[in-house]
Amino acid sequence: MTAERPRAVFAGLGAACPPDFEDNVTLAARLGVDPAWIRRRTGIERRGRLAPGARLSDLATAAAHEALAAAHRTPSEVDLILAATTTPDELTPGLAPRLQAALGARPTGGAVDLAAACTGFLAGLQLARGQIEAGLAQTVLLVGADRPSAWLAPEDRDTQVLFADGAGAVVLVAAPGERGLLAHHSVVDGSAAGVLATVGGGGLDPQARPRLHMNGGVVYRRAARDVAQAARAACGALGWPVGAVQWWVPHQANARVSAALSRRLGLAPERVIAHLAEVGNTSAASIPLALHAHRGRFAPGDSMVLCGLGAGLVATAVALRW
């Protein structure tokens, strides 16, 4: 008899945000706009900002410690560390080796950074699932952490009102049964990469200060269309009707984007998790932060879809049973 393939199951969650937040009143005064305009445009009330000299790796480590404690695991039990970030403290070494050192872990499967922007956490789930189902890892620590505030032009209203810093972590463990990560689907269009990109600071222009560029109108339209396509495909692989999924956790990009996605998929508002107002768009940290904040609402076995659009452009959806 063939042994049952293990599933990658959520075992613990952790979260960490900067101690300092910038509210709409303060930000509006700095940008010369109306606080009500920010609220209408984004749905955000405040956003965390790491102070100059503070390390993103410290936030990531705090989130990881909480996730490990919630999972009743020690760092020595972690087989693989995945860090989803596009804003590490330095280009090399990556955030994942920094986490390994801070935790005192000895992951024989490695410590790897994933630079997939706002869909980095979802990419990490796909990789963790593969490692666990293949029997190559029993325990995976996945951290989504970003500091987009470092790359924002001070005068760019479109990005300043949206992006924030933060870290969220999950521990995934191998377990038998029907729970865990079940399906995923991505829609990739590299031809649209220029609509959401960090310009400068790379190999082509190493002396320039990196700045985040976003064509908000195009991103808005593509997020609703492409994420809906990815979500329908992930649900379809499992025979799940979209309307029967109990929980939807979209990337917390913008309240208008979440509303457009919900309309396109016909989702009931009470089934769509919203955590944007409290923390802002934290890029790869947004989905684990939302899961952590609302974890008391989920019951074992609940059906769930995590989804979002990130730079690339890449739209991804992951279907699971909690």
N, C-alpha and C positions, 0 to 999 in steps of 0.2 A: 504494500500500500504506500502511495506517495505521501510524504509528510505535508501537512497543511502549511501553505506559505504564510509567513508572519506578516502582520500589518504594522504600519507606522502609526502609532497611537499617541495623541497628546497626553503627556503625563504631568506637566507643570508649566506655569506661565510666570513671567516676571516683567517688570516695567520700571523705567527710570526717566525722569524729565529734568531739565535744568532747574535750579532753584529760582531763577529769575524769569518772569513772564512779561511780555509787552502787550498791554491791552489796546483796544481799538482807539480809545481816547488819546493815549500817548502816541500811538503810531500815526493817527490821523493828523495830529499837530506837527509831527515830524515831516509828513509827506504833503501837508497842505490840502487835505481832503476832509470830507465830512465822515465822522465815525459811522453814521447810518449807511453811507455808501459802502463802506467796507463790509458791514453786516449783510446788506442786501446782496452784494456781489459774491461773497464767500461763505457766509454762515458761520464764520469764525469770530469768537469773542476775544481770544488771547492766544499768544503763541510763545513757546519757550525759546530763550536765546542763551546759548552758552557764552560765558564771558570770555574775552580775549585771554589766551593762555590756558583756559580750561581744556581738558582732554575728553574727546568723545569716547575714548577707550574706558575712561572711568565710569561713564554712564552705562556703557555696554556691560562692564564687569558687574555693576550693581544689579542690572536686570538679570544677568546670568545667574548670579548668586541666588536671587529670589526664585527663579525658575527651578534651579536644582533643588532648593529646599522644598518647594511645593511638590516636586516629583519624588522626594525622599531618595535622592541620588547624591553621591559625592562626586567631586571633580575627577577622582581616580576611576570612576565608572564610565566616563565619557569616552566613546570610541572615535568620535569625529566632531570637530568644531567647524561650523559654517557661519561666516559673518557676511551679511548682506549690507553693503555700504558703497557709496560712491564718494564719500567724503572722509576717508581715514585721516588720522592725525598727521601722517606723512605718507608719501607714495609707497615707500617700502621701509620697513616691513609692513605687512598688512595688519588689519585690525585683528584677524583671527589668531596670529601668533602672539599679539599683545594680550589677547584674552587668555590664551593658554598659560602664559607666564603669570598673569595676575591671579588666575584660579589655581595654579599648581597642578593642572591636568596633564596627563600623558597620553593623548589620543593617538593610538597606533594607526588610525585611518587618516590622520592629517589634520591640518588647520588651514582652511581655505577661505579666501575672500571672494565674494560674488558681486561684480559691479553691474547690476541690472536696474539701478535707479529705483523707481517707485514699485516695480514688480520684483525687486530683489528677494523679498521674503518669500514670495510665491515660487520663484526659481529655486530657493533653498529647500522648500517643501518637496519639490519634485526630485531634487538630488537626494535628499534624506530618505524619501520613500524608496528610491531605487537601491540605495545602499542597504537599507533594512530588509527589503523584500529579497534581495540577493543573498542575504545572510552575511554580509560583510561588516555590519555594525548592529549592535544591540541597543545602544544609547547614543543619540545624536543631539548635540546642543546647537540650536540655530538662533542667531541673534540678528535682528534687523536694527541698524543704528545709522543715523544720518545727521549731518550738521549743515544743511543747505544754506543756513544764514551766512556761512563763510563765503559763499559764492554769489551773493545777491548784490547787484549794483544799488547803492544807497538811494538813488533817485527813481528806481524802477518800481512804480506802484503795483504793476501786475504781479510781480513776484514777491515783493516785500509784504503784501497783505496776506499771502498764502502760506509761505513756507516757514517751518519751525524745526527745532532740534529735539531729538529724543531717541530712546532705545527701548526695544521690546524683545523678549526672549522666550523661547519655548524649548522644552525637552521632549523629544520624541523617542519612544521605546518600542521594541519589537514585542508584539503580543498576538496571540491567536484570536480568532473570532471575526465578527463582522464590522467591528468598529475600526476607525482609523482612516488614513488617506486612501481613496478608492479610485479616483480618476482625475485627469487634468487635461487641459487643452490650451494651446496658445495660437494667437493670430499675429504674425510677424510681418512688418512692412518696413524694411530698411530704407526704402526710397523716400520715406517721410521723416528720416532722422533729423533733419534740420529744424523741424518745428519745435523740438524740445531737446536742447543740447547745452552742455557746458563748454563755452568757447574760451580758448586760451589756456595756457599752462600745460598743454600736451606736447608731444614730440614735434609737431609742426610749428608750434609757437611757444616754446618753453619759457620765454621771458615775460610773457603777458600774464596778468592776473586773471585767473579763471572767473568767468561770469556766466550765470545761468541765463539762457535765452529761452523764451517760450512764446509761441504764437497761440494765445489762449483760445481764440475762436476755433482754430483747427483742432487743438487738443480736446476741446469740449465736444465737438462733433464726432471725432474719432473714438473718444472714450465711450460714448453712448453706443455707437454702432459696433465697434470691434469687441468691446467687453461683452456685450449682449451675445454676439456670435460665439465667443469662446465659452460663455456660460451655458448656452444652449447645447453646445457640443459636449461639454463635460457631463451635463445632466443626461443627455441622450445616450452616452456610452453606458450609463447605468440603468437606463429605462426610467429615469425620474422625470415626471412632469414638472416643468419649471414652477408652476403654481403650488406644487405639493412640498417644495423644499421649506423646511421649518425656519432656517436662519440664513440670511444673506449678510456677508461682511465685506463690503466694498472697500477698496483703498480710499482712505479719507482725504480726498483731493480737494473737493469743493462741494458745497451743498447743492449747487445747481447741477453738477455732474451726476451726483448720486440720485437726484430727483429725475433727471433725464433717463438714466439707466433704469430706474424703477418703473417709469412710464413705459419704456420700450418693452420691458419684460412682464409688465402687468403685476408688479409685486405689491403686496399689502404693506403699508408703511410700518406697521408694528413688527414686521419680520425683517426689517432692514436696520442693521446696527449703525448708529451714528455716534461718533465720539469726536467729531471734528471741532466743535465749538470750543472745547476745553483745551485742546493742544495744538490745533492747526494742522497743516499738511506736513507730516514728519517723514515723508518719502518711504524708505524701506521699513521704518518703524511703525507706520500707521496701522497696519492690520494687527500685529501682535499687541500694540497698545490698546486697540479697540477690543480685542478678545479678552485682554486682562481686565479692562474696566467693566466688562459686561459678563464675566465668567460665571457669576452667580445665576444667570438666566438660562444657562445651557444645561441640559440633562444628558446623561450617557445614552448614546444611541440616536440623539437628534441628528437629522440630516442638515447639512450646511454647505454653502458655497462661498469661498473666498475668491475675490476677483479684483482686477484693476488694470490700468493702463500705465505703462512707463516709457521712458526714453527708448528709442529704437526705430520705430515705435513697436512696442510689444504689448499685446493684451493677453492676459492669462486668467484662467479660472481653475480652481482646485475644488473638487467635490469630496466630501468626507462624512463620516459618522462620528460624532463627538465621543 
